[in-house]
């Protein structure tokens, strides 16, 4: 397990240096989108419309926060299950998305799109939303405001802790790590 | 006959929504402490430490433990000598959930229609289960249920011939399929017997039993212990990233069933197994 500090967005060169199992602290800008926002982005693409932000080299965090208390940038802010976005993820990766932060398993189609595009799938610790919110310095809704918690947010993060699950070579930590501790 | 005012019910439900989403019960925090000590994987240990830190921040800064503050499930046990005044009980509970989620900065995660999917913006309606009991007290259990783990829950309509091995395999199958998606370490609530819906309800209720308490039926207790051990050998581990802590407890409830059936429901909950209980 290697610890790394990275700035986001990042390009193909930085992505290919990542290995499944690396513990990474991210600093920079990331975007949130979950079920409803993905559906809208997907429909926008089908109609040939522009997306609310440039996907190139960016990361999408699958997250819908709880409301922020006064004086705070955001409420609880942990990852949601990534597999619900599997239907939409390959198209976004093919358009330049560098990676995703979520939790849980991905489909073969997503894994193939990750390898094809030298992208990465990170996991943040599910159910640690209060802790993770401390690494978010600023949050701003940039699209689909009417979706409430599911709106697209631009987040400024500092040392946001994630773990590389699927690396650009297609290694999958969920498979290797679980097999390593299986005692059946 | 004892009178309970609906205003009192609303206020209790409001407080319970906020309490359950920021503080775990003592049995859950103790189970997480013990897991932190016994976990074999270094990364697993680190994740369990993060969960401890997360609980501390949640309580001190009043930030919900998890951003998915759930759909509110309420169990209402009404003593038959209680008289409720001041309006409908159902309305009082829904109003408590509305206030709790709005005033408590909790996420509104409920959509009005399963297919049209427009957010109700106040997290209502709650799912409410009523039981009539003896006495003159009203007992409320509020369990906000997150859907990362709810989505991994299963029901199996087994055959009587499948027997106890069939039941164990069904539970293990559900847990293995859930894997990292259900935010392990999980709590596994199981219902065995009854009918299709009774079995699912028992599985949900089993999640509200303290994780350090076993079933009072000897063979069920043995099954709980054996399954916990076997689940923790699957290797799934904290966060699904490998390790020896996949579940904190397996809680099984049983009920008589039909000569032709053996229903088994597995309701999986993440490590944020939340509930608040009050008696009015």
Interface residues (C-beta under 8 A of the other chain):
Chain A: X1 X21 X23 X36 X63 X64 X65 X66 X67 X68 X69 X72 X75 X76 X77 X78 X80 X81 X83 X103 X104 X105 X123 X125 X126 X127 X128 X129 X130 X131 X132 X133 X134 X147 X148 X149 X161 X163 X165 X173 X174 X176 X177 X178 X179 X180 X181 X182 X183 X184
Chain B: X40 X41 X42 X43 X44 X46 X47 X50 X51 X53 X54 X55 X57 X58 X61 X62 X63 X64 X65 X66 X67 X68 X69 X105 X106 X107 X108 X109 X117 X119 X121 X146 X148 X151 X179 X180 X181 X183 X230 X233 X234 X235 X236 X237 X239 X240 X241 X242 X243 X244 X270 X271 X272
